Amino acid sequence: MNIPERIRQHRLVPVIKLDDSSKAAPLAEALCEGGLPIAEVTFRTEAARASIEAMTKQYPHMLVGAGSLTNSEQTRQAVDAGARFLVSAGFSRQVTEYALDNGIPVFPGICTPTELMLLVEYGLAIAKFFPAEQYGGLNTIKALSAPFPGMSFMPTGGISPKNVTDYLAFSKIIACGGSWMVKDSLIQSDAFGKIKALTEEAVALVQKEA
């Protein structure tokens, strides 16, 4: 199964910000035990690279990607650390070209038709739609899908248990990015049992609608 299909199978991608890489392994364990062996670790902190490395080494079956990438150097670090897919909040030629040159799946962030045209130019068929709720949510994704019938979406931003199943009901959405089960406060307080429980609830919710 290729990586986009694995993401589609999980239907939900936990979006994680880690300030301390020592928390990466117990967090990965909580996600895996909760039934969601996938994560997007954002490059918003200095701990991102080491966190990805810890997750991929200790949980090699887990599908770990890097998010919030803004340039080719970050992208190289992410791939070197073991990231299997790459995500950017907006469209970056540096990130996209590095990913394509190295055969790594990349999901650039978009919120307009003009940005989608750039993905088409690069032969990409999956876009991160971000920030989803702030840019019109599901209605906007449906509107964008009409002139771009070959494009699929991975919305992130404002996704919660209240709306995730609405998004996933639309066939052009392969998965949603969410952070409610991996909130900063839970990670910082080592509440990995709570993270596992929230993950189990999230998995049950999204798979029930599959």
C-alpha positions as CSV (number, residue, x, y, z in Angstrom):
1,M,0.0,0.0,0.0
2,N,1.5,3.4,-1.0
3,I,1.6,6.3,1.5
4,P,-1.4,8.3,0.3
5,E,-3.5,5.1,0.5
6,R,-2.2,4.4,4.0
7,I,-3.2,7.9,5.0
8,R,-6.6,7.4,3.3
9,Q,-7.0,4.2,5.3
10,H,-6.3,6.0,8.6
11,R,-8.6,8.9,7.7
12,L,-7.1,11.1,10.4
13,V,-3.6,12.5,10.8
14,P,-2.6,13.8,14.3
15,V,-0.8,17.1,13.8
16,I,1.9,17.4,16.5
17,K,4.1,20.2,18.0
18,L,6.8,18.9,20.2
19,D,9.0,21.2,22.3
20,D,10.9,18.3,23.9
21,S,12.0,15.3,21.8
22,S,12.1,13.1,24.9
23,K,8.3,13.0,24.7
24,A,8.3,11.8,21.1
25,A,8.5,8.1,21.9
26,P,5.9,7.9,24.6
27,L,3.6,10.0,22.4
28,A,4.2,7.6,19.5
29,E,3.4,4.7,21.8
30,A,0.1,6.3,22.9
31,L,-0.9,6.9,19.2
32,C,-0.1,3.4,18.2
33,E,-1.8,1.8,21.1
34,G,-4.8,4.0,20.5
35,G,-5.0,2.6,17.0
36,L,-3.6,5.5,15.0
37,P,0.0,4.7,14.0
38,I,0.5,7.9,12.0
39,A,1.7,11.5,12.8
40,E,2.6,14.8,11.2
41,V,5.4,16.3,13.3
42,T,5.5,20.1,12.6
43,F,8.8,21.9,12.1
44,R,7.7,24.7,14.4
45,T,10.2,23.9,17.1
46,E,13.9,23.0,17.4
47,A,12.8,19.5,18.7
48,A,11.1,18.5,15.4
49,R,14.0,16.7,13.8
50,A,15.0,14.7,16.9
51,S,11.3,13.9,17.5
52,I,10.9,12.4,14.1
53,E,14.1,10.4,14.5
54,A,13.0,9.0,17.8
55,M,9.5,8.0,16.5
56,T,10.8,6.4,13.3
57,K,13.6,4.4,15.1
58,Q,11.5,3.2,18.0
59,Y,8.3,2.6,16.1
60,P,9.4,1.7,12.5
61,H,5.9,0.5,11.6
62,M,4.5,4.0,12.3
63,L,3.9,6.4,9.4
64,V,5.7,9.6,10.4
65,G,5.7,12.8,8.3
66,A,7.0,16.3,8.7
67,G,4.8,19.4,8.6
68,S,5.0,23.2,8.5
69,L,8.0,22.9,6.2
70,T,9.1,26.2,4.6
71,N,12.4,25.6,2.8
72,S,14.7,22.9,1.4
73,E,17.0,22.7,4.4
74,Q,14.2,21.9,6.8
75,T,12.9,19.4,4.2
76,R,16.3,17.7,4.0
77,Q,16.5,17.4,7.8
78,A,13.1,15.9,7.9
79,V,13.9,13.3,5.3
80,D,17.2,12.5,6.9
81,A,15.4,12.0,10.3
82,G,13.1,9.5,8.6
83,A,10.0,11.4,7.6
84,R,8.0,9.4,5.0
85,F,5.8,12.2,3.8
86,L,6.0,16.0,3.8
87,V,3.5,18.8,4.4
88,S,3.7,22.6,4.1
89,A,1.2,25.2,5.3
90,G,1.4,27.0,2.0
91,F,3.0,26.3,-1.4
92,S,6.8,26.3,-1.4
93,R,8.7,25.6,-4.6
94,Q,11.8,24.6,-2.5
95,V,9.9,22.0,-0.4
96,T,7.9,20.7,-3.4
97,E,10.9,20.3,-5.7
98,Y,13.1,18.7,-3.0
99,A,10.3,16.2,-2.3
100,L,9.8,15.4,-6.0
101,D,13.5,15.1,-6.6
102,N,13.8,12.6,-3.8
103,G,10.6,10.6,-4.4
104,I,8.9,11.6,-1.2
105,P,5.1,12.3,-1.1
106,V,4.4,15.9,-0.5
107,F,1.1,17.7,0.3
108,P,1.5,21.5,-0.1
109,G,-1.0,23.8,1.6
110,I,-3.4,25.7,-0.4
111,C,-6.6,27.8,0.0
112,T,-7.1,29.3,-3.5
113,P,-7.6,28.2,-7.1
114,T,-4.3,29.9,-8.0
115,E,-2.4,27.8,-5.6
116,L,-4.1,24.6,-6.9
117,M,-2.9,25.6,-10.4
118,L,0.7,25.3,-9.0
119,L,0.1,21.8,-7.7
120,V,-1.3,20.9,-11.2
121,E,1.9,22.3,-12.8
122,Y,4.0,20.0,-10.6
123,G,1.8,17.0,-11.2
124,L,0.5,16.7,-7.7
125,A,-2.9,15.4,-6.9
126,I,-3.3,15.9,-3.1
127,A,-3.4,19.3,-1.4
128,K,-3.5,20.2,2.2
129,F,-6.3,22.7,2.6
130,F,-5.3,25.1,5.4
131,P,-6.5,26.7,7.6
132,A,-9.7,24.8,6.7
133,E,-12.4,26.3,8.9
134,Q,-11.1,29.8,8.5
135,Y,-11.2,29.6,4.7
136,G,-14.7,28.3,4.4
137,G,-14.3,24.7,5.3
138,L,-16.1,21.9,3.4
139,N,-18.1,24.3,1.2
140,T,-14.9,25.9,-0.1
141,I,-13.3,22.4,-0.7
142,K,-16.4,21.4,-2.7
143,A,-16.3,24.6,-4.7
144,L,-12.6,24.1,-5.5
145,S,-13.2,20.5,-6.5
146,A,-15.4,21.4,-9.4
147,P,-12.7,23.0,-11.7
148,F,-10.1,20.5,-10.3
149,P,-11.8,17.1,-10.5
150,G,-8.5,15.2,-10.2
151,M,-7.5,16.9,-6.9
152,S,-8.0,15.4,-3.5
153,F,-7.7,17.2,-0.2
154,M,-6.4,16.8,3.3
155,P,-8.0,19.7,5.4
156,T,-6.3,20.8,8.6
157,G,-7.2,23.7,10.9
158,G,-10.3,23.8,13.1
159,I,-11.0,20.1,12.6
160,S,-12.6,18.6,15.7
161,P,-14.9,15.7,16.7
162,K,-17.8,18.0,15.9
163,N,-17.0,18.4,12.2
164,V,-14.5,15.7,11.2
165,T,-17.1,13.2,9.9
166,D,-18.8,15.9,7.8
167,Y,-15.4,16.5,6.0
168,L,-14.7,12.8,5.6
169,A,-18.1,12.1,4.0
170,F,-16.9,14.1,1.0
171,S,-15.2,11.7,-1.5
172,K,-12.4,14.2,-2.4
173,I,-11.1,14.2,1.1
174,I,-8.6,11.5,1.8
175,A,-8.0,12.3,5.5
176,C,-8.2,15.2,8.0
177,G,-5.4,16.7,10.0
178,G,-6.3,17.2,13.7
179,S,-4.7,18.0,17.0
180,W,-7.4,17.6,19.6
181,M,-6.1,14.2,20.7
182,V,-2.5,15.5,20.9
183,K,-2.9,19.0,22.5
184,D,0.2,20.7,23.7
185,S,-1.1,20.7,27.3
186,L,-1.5,17.0,27.3
187,I,1.9,16.4,25.9
188,Q,3.6,18.8,28.3
189,S,1.9,17.2,31.3
190,D,2.8,13.6,30.1
191,A,-0.8,12.7,29.9
192,F,-0.1,9.9,27.5
193,G,-2.9,7.7,28.9
194,K,-5.4,10.5,28.1
195,I,-3.9,10.9,24.6
196,K,-4.3,7.1,24.0
197,A,-8.0,7.3,25.2
198,L,-8.7,10.3,23.0
199,T,-7.0,8.6,20.1
200,E,-9.2,5.5,20.5
201,E,-12.3,7.7,20.6
202,A,-11.2,9.5,17.4
203,V,-10.4,6.3,15.6
204,A,-13.8,4.9,16.5
205,L,-15.5,8.1,15.3
206,V,-13.8,8.3,11.9
207,Q,-13.9,4.5,11.1
208,K,-17.6,4.3,12.0
209,E,-18.3,6.7,9.1
210,A,-16.0,4.9,6.7
